[in-house]
């Protein structure tokens, strides 16, 4: 039985399993197949599969009369790139946009409309570089982020709406955003004036902290690797790689289908962490931002003692690390979150409605060898009073480490009731060992 004898529904099912290229080829075989291949329901299915489109839109978001026209407009707009890579980049941005829409719409509003080919070529001309293919396509979808006064653009502490996010420690705040092309040009020209960038003409600045902390991410346009600057960036060009080198390949190859540079891998990993809840939003002083402190094991460790729950995790601070310092090579910031479970503080069968921190004890290790012990009253000068059902008390601090791996563990000493009105003897609350580790992906 030939295809001509099949009904419209059967042909539609067959063509929908062929994909766009084979469907176009099949339409040349006969009039009946051409008619079946023109059905917009078929192209709706193809657009959903390949581009995750639920409406017939062009790459700029404009509505078109049909899904067939929509698909053709996408193919034409990105005809100079491998189609498999275009689809992958769209999936990457789609996951990030979906998460932002559901959780952080104020940050989604800062994404700029995609750059044109001429915009990208102008950047390449000015900076004398050739962008890796995945990065070019990433910027064709969205030209980084742009903040207005409404987004705290002129605040001393910058905008909390960075797509990459950040952390706080002591009185410092870091929040990283993706630079639009015009800022890439400006920031790259600035950094190239520093003595550490002699001979580094193929590096461009692609992301930075919007705060006064100078945290910069630089893309090597030749190799496709992404780096983050250390404390010595300006003086000596010292940087750390942000993505495993072995994953980067074919960054300038137009003919293959395995192209992936560090920018694409970095954003894909970031989207994965957001989707899985490994990192989450944090609200502080009415401002929301993406916190890079891990919220899930194995990087976030939880311990419960006498119904006091303590969660702990750490993040590398590359911009204050110094690879030339053998004693304090890496700097880590750690976040401690403590709360009292709903049943209240329970000690030896007795229940108390509150408890208050009095003392802390830390053991800090590098490569499983004890480096230092810390004892002292309070945490960052505070004596948190915990009550059932209240929000976690969160504080951040930091510690240097001589090696790329280490850990912190210890305990807090609490008093049931409060320090002013104790209801019983002091008791210890464990802080389980949590890792300090140079990660595969640095954000």
ROVODO-47693 format. One line per 3 residues: number of its first residue (from 1); for each residue x, y, z of C-alpha. Coordinates in steps of 0.001 Angstrom, whole numbers, padded with zeros to 6 digits, m for minus. Example, Ala and Ser with C-alpha at 12.3 -4.5 7.8 and 13.67 -1.06 7.14 Angstrom:
! residues 2
1	012300:m004500:007800; 013670:m001060:007140 .
This chain:
! residues 443
1	000000:000000:000000; 001514:003350:m001098; 001455:006652:000754 .
4	m001099:007990:m001754; m003701:005569:m000412; m003354:006789:003184 .
7	m005805:009227:004741; m004933:012769:005812; m004642:011817:009488 .
10	m002240:008947:008784; m000083:011156:006540; m000012:013890:009180 .
13	001191:011392:011804; 003923:010091:009476; 005123:013564:008480 .
16	005124:014798:012074; 007687:012096:012864; 009975:013040:009982 .
19	011134:016465:011092; 011181:019702:009124; 013849:018830:006529 .
22	012370:015446:005603; 008864:016897:005558; 010004:019538:003068 .
25	011558:016795:000909; 008400:014665:001078; 006307:017596:m000100 .
28	008106:017423:m003463; 006997:013826:m004115; 003342:014379:m004953 .
31	000470:016833:m004785; m001165:014943:m001919; 002022:014962:000140 .
34	002548:018624:m000650; m000944:019402:000641; m000372:017327:003784 .
37	003006:018988:004367; 001327:022387:004187; m001060:021699:007076 .
40	m000410:024236:009825; m001157:021677:012529; 001920:019796:011290 .
43	004090:022923:011519; 002638:023700:014926; 003956:020316:016052 .
46	007385:020983:014480; 007607:024452:016054; 006713:023017:019449 .
49	009289:020235:019155; 012209:022218:017769; 011586:025724:019107 .
52	009194:025249:022054; 006776:027683:020389; 003115:027580:021369 .
55	002288:030553:019121; 003457:031392:015588; 006102:033986:016461 .
58	009177:035227:014642; 012556:035551:016441; 011674:039090:017550 .
61	008435:037942:019171; 006123:039262:016448; 003064:037147:015696 .
64	002859:035615:012201; m000176:034233:010299; 000936:030580:010522 .
67	003348:028197:012220; 004817:027352:008839; 005790:030969:008295 .
70	007070:031128:011860; 009363:028153:011334; 010666:029533:008045 .
73	011382:032924:009627; 013473:031271:012335; 015431:029208:009817 .
76	016059:032240:007638; 017072:034475:010550; 019662:031949:011797 .
79	020641:030476:008421; 024322:031290:008981; 024527:029007:012051 .
82	024248:025239:012623; 020549:024641:013298; 021203:022120:016083 .
85	023185:024783:017947; 020449:027388:017463; 017895:024977:018964 .
88	020178:024252:021907; 020715:027941:022643; 016980:028549:022459 .
91	016385:025727:024949; 018979:027268:027257; 017356:030699:027152 .
94	013895:029117:027340; 014697:027406:030642; 016127:030604:032090 .
97	013188:032701:030886; 010632:030214:032214; 012255:030248:035647 .
100	012458:034044:035671; 008821:034398:034580; 007615:032167:037396 .
103	009982:033300:040136; 011767:036547:039318; 009818:038588:036733 .
106	011498:041846:037746; 014830:040389:036577; 013272:039049:033380 .
109	012248:042615:032547; 015924:043636:032383; 016751:041285:029471 .
112	017420:043276:026313; 016076:042441:022889; 018449:040258:020899 .
115	021375:041857:019088; 021555:041901:015315; 024324:040374:013216 .
118	025553:043879:012437; 025700:044711:016175; 027865:041641:016790 .
121	030087:042394:013799; 030584:045955:015070; 031758:044639:018457 .
124	034131:042232:016697; 035501:045076:014576; 036078:047414:017538 .
127	037604:044818:019864; 039370:042869:017084; 037986:039480:018135 .
130	035867:036716:016641; 033153:035575:019030; 032668:031813:019491 .
133	029562:030587:017661; 027528:029696:020779; 028162:033131:022301 .
136	027129:034854:019074; 023824:032982:019094; 023286:033636:022805 .
139	023487:037360:022085; 021212:037050:019063; 018496:035927:021489 .
142	019149:038443:024285; 021646:041279:024363; 022487:040907:028044 .
145	020770:042953:030748; 020113:046655:031093; 019147:048407:034320 .
148	017246:051656:034687; 016907:053896:037751; 013838:051821:038547 .
151	016194:048820:038824; 018514:050676:041271; 021006:051366:038496 .
154	022473:054373:040344; 022515:052780:043793; 025836:052423:045595 .
157	024978:048752:046063; 024006:048224:042432; 021009:046292:041203 .
160	019908:043036:042871; 018464:041821:039564; 021551:040170:038054 .
163	020745:036986:036159; 023753:035187:037646; 023199:036458:041185 .
166	025669:036652:044029; 026253:036732:047764; 026891:039008:050723 .
169	029518:038875:053453; 030253:041463:056111; 029310:044800:054543 .
172	030035:043663:050989; 027528:042652:048350; 028084:041004:044955 .
175	025476:040580:042226; 026510:039552:038704; 024663:040424:035517 .
178	025221:039772:031805; 026654:042773:029991; 024985:044070:026829 .
181	027267:044429:023808; 027867:048151:024256; 029040:047592:027850 .
184	031206:044666:026750; 033036:047107:024476; 033432:049747:027199 .
187	034465:047377:030001; 036872:045473:027737; 038568:048664:026567 .
190	038937:049699:030221; 040489:046424:031406; 042872:046278:028450 .
193	044546:049454:029749; 045773:047603:032854; 049301:046144:032881 .
196	048004:042621:033498; 046373:042541:030067; 049403:042903:027888 .
199	049125:040043:025388; 045500:039254:026300; 043834:040934:023352 .
202	041393:038063:022743; 039689:038405:026142; 036444:040345:026489 .
205	034416:041183:029613; 030981:039513:029378; 029617:039666:032939 .
208	030278:041775:036017; 028942:042654:039430; 026669:045674:039423 .
211	027926:046607:042902; 031116:048458:043773; 032874:045070:044131 .
214	034963:044593:040975; 034040:041018:039957; 034617:040420:036242 .
217	034038:037429:033945; 036102:037330:030765; 035647:035182:027671 .
220	038684:034039:025693; 037310:034381:022171; 039946:032044:020717 .
223	039548:029064:023064; 035943:029664:024132; 036847:029373:027838 .
226	035293:031686:030427; 037412:033070:033262; 036775:035077:036414 .
229	039277:037587:037687; 041048:037211:041042; 042375:039905:043351 .
232	045354:040242:040987; 043385:040615:037753; 044368:044197:036969 .
235	047983:043871:038066; 048913:040525:036537; 045861:039253:034624 .
238	045355:036436:037148; 042149:034476:036471; 040409:031189:037264 .
241	038604:029061:034638; 034840:028897:035178; 034006:025729:033211 .
244	035797:022348:032867; 038182:022728:029935; 037473:019248:028549 .
247	033834:020151:027835; 034683:023002:025440; 034904:022100:021766 .
250	034459:023282:018169; 033742:026871:019182; 034359:028259:015663 .
253	033284:025257:013572; 030349:026078:011311; 030035:022564:009921 .
256	029874:020374:013013; 027039:019752:015436; 029003:019525:018703 .
259	029861:023183:019281; 029863:024318:022891; 031802:027144:024446 .
262	032045:028028:028125; 029358:030738:027940; 026730:028260:026767 .
265	027806:025557:029229; 027899:028135:032053; 024370:029398:031391 .
268	023024:025864:030925; 024481:024837:034294; 023085:027982:035909 .
271	019618:027236:034510; 019853:023666:035816; 020713:024875:039326 .
274	017815:027313:039333; 015320:024728:038053; 016398:022111:040610 .
277	016301:024550:043514; 020029:024130:044176; 020184:027933:044300 .
280	017194:030114:045105; 015935:033631:045524; 016668:035439:048728 .
283	014801:038454:050066; 016634:040999:052161; 015477:044507:053061 .
286	012560:044195:050594; 014931:043409:047704; 015033:040009:046019 .
289	018076:038506:044353; 019481:035143:043272; 021669:033767:046055 .
292	024567:031550:044978; 024752:029774:048335; 023668:026162:047647 .
295	020382:025113:049245; 020531:021369:048560; 022966:018554:049461 .
298	025736:017664:048979; 026911:021283:049038; 024375:022381:051667 .
301	024568:020411:054928; 021805:020229:057557; 021997:019196:061211 .
304	019248:019215:063862; 020047:019240:067583; 017373:019670:070265 .
307	015006:020851:067487; 017411:023617:066449; 018007:023294:062714 .
310	021266:024569:061220; 021941:024639:057475; 025331:025613:056075 .
313	026976:026042:052668; 029853:027972:051141; 030801:029770:047922 .
316	034208:030681:046519; 034944:034419:046356; 037257:034497:043336 .
319	037562:038289:043201; 039287:038308:046633; 041343:035157:046102 .
322	045103:035474:045605; 046759:032519:043874; 050187:033911:044725 .
325	049551:033758:048461; 050433:030294:049732; 048694:030832:053071 .
328	045475:032515:051945; 045174:031451:048318; 041381:031061:048181 .
331	038699:033028:049991; 035327:031443:050744; 032162:032969:052092 .
334	029828:030725:054042; 026172:031096:054934; 024701:029760:058175 .
337	020918:029474:058448; 019420:028576:061825; 015812:028094:062912 .
340	013734:026438:065618; 011390:023647:064579; 007631:024049:065243 .
343	007681:021835:068347; 010061:024249:070103; 013400:023646:071748 .
346	013469:020107:073213; 016092:019141:075802; 015931:015894:077782 .
349	012196:015635:077270; 011510:019252:078273; 010201:021765:075735 .
352	010993:025475:075649; 009376:028181:073526; 012651:029821:072567 .
355	016421:029573:072757; 019193:032087:072203; 022695:031733:070799 .
358	025563:032544:073113; 028807:031034:071759; 030329:029638:068571 .
361	033146:027171:067955; 034590:026470:064482; 037166:024014:063212 .
364	038472:025002:059759; 040440:022466:057737; 042430:022532:054509 .
367	042950:019148:052802; 041594:017420:055942; 044273:019010:058132 .
370	043273:021383:060902; 044125:024969:060022; 042451:026990:062742 .
373	039890:026939:065512; 037626:029873:066254; 035887:030498:069566 .
376	033867:033533:070484; 030654:035072:071641; 027823:035738:069189 .
379	027897:035680:065378; 028758:038906:063544; 028018:040688:066822 .
382	024514:039254:067153; 022861:036847:069612; 019902:035506:067598 .
385	016810:034516:069590; 014994:031616:067900; 011274:030957:068199 .
388	009132:028261:066524; 007730:029207:063122; 009880:032288:062618 .
391	012065:032840:059553; 015595:031495:059514; 018260:033683:061025 .
394	020934:033996:058339; 024435:035275:058623; 027451:035197:056359 .
397	031121:035287:057113; 034262:034279:055256; 037518:032418:055701 .
400	040726:032080:053674; 042150:028696:052730; 045596:027657:051557 .
403	044274:024825:049357; 041417:024345:046911; 039631:021900:049230 .
406	038715:022122:052876; 035834:022135:055305; 034233:023857:058271 .
409	032438:022242:061186; 031696:023072:064784; 028887:023928:067143 .
412	026884:026755:068642; 026141:027027:072330; 022554:028009:073073 .
415	020602:028709:076237; 016925:027658:076522; 014672:030686:076946 .
418	016891:033713:076491; 020188:035088:077764; 018345:037561:079968 .
421	015917:034913:081259; 017530:031473:080945; 015245:028486:081493 .
424	017958:025855:081842; 021583:024923:081238; 023583:025763:078145 .
427	023460:023159:075357; 025445:022565:072170; 023963:022593:068665 .
430	025978:020842:065983; 027056:022463:062733; 027750:019484:060475 .
433	030884:019536:058345; 030311:021441:055100; 032744:021707:052183 .
436	034967:024556:051073; 035847:023584:047532; 037066:025098:044292 .
439	034099:024175:042083; 033989:022901:038503; 031698:025817:037610 .
442	032423:029238:039094; 029655:031856:039156 .
